[in-house]
């Protein structure tokens, strides 16, 4: 209520006409994604529609407390020629110079985002070159690590090469899958039925609604998931990245 009063008073002093107030109560400004703040997302969509000349906030930490979101959102304002004014910090991006500043901030945010993507791709390629697996862990293996309370914890006394190890309960099934396929007398569909009848499930999981709660449930094998195992170079001791294949750990 106090923030709303400050905003209305500032509009009156500045001679501005308030069009709409966005009260995003119960939502944290620390979210890393705009999508997790529905009213904030709606505000930016209204900006893109040309509904406003200026967005007025009481303090910058009501706009966002996440640097990436702050820069991305300010960049969107600049893209549509909309100013941003913060009453407490006395920040005014509603002037021609201020709007230019928002465009520059948005451009720099995009530049740093692009550079981050470049470095990320380099890191992924280097991981493949060193023989580490990429992406989800294939059927028959599990990670030497687990995530608990936001921490990454080693579960093996000594980390296995590549950070993963064979899952005994699935190892024989994988060997038998290749053996049966190599005979040339069975189809992918028959192999999928055999895997499912053996009580095995894929590592892919989907959400099942159960009353008021949803839980992850493993999926049954299909011809596609069986083919994915049989054609995966990982089972020949290799790591594939794009068009290149490297010796795996």
ABEGO torsion letter per residue (X at the ends): XAAAAAAAAAAAAAGBBBABBBBBBGBBAABABAAABAAAAAAAAAAAAGABABBBBABAAAABABAAAAAAAAAAAAAAGBBBBBAAAGBBAABAAAAAAAAAAAAAAAAAAAAAAAAAAAAAAAAAAAGBBBEBBBBGBBBABBBBGGBBBBABABBBBGGBBBBAAAAAAAAAAAAAAAAGABBAAAAAAAAAAAGBBBABBBBBBBEABBBBBBBBBBAAAAAAAAABAAAAGBBBBEABBBBBX
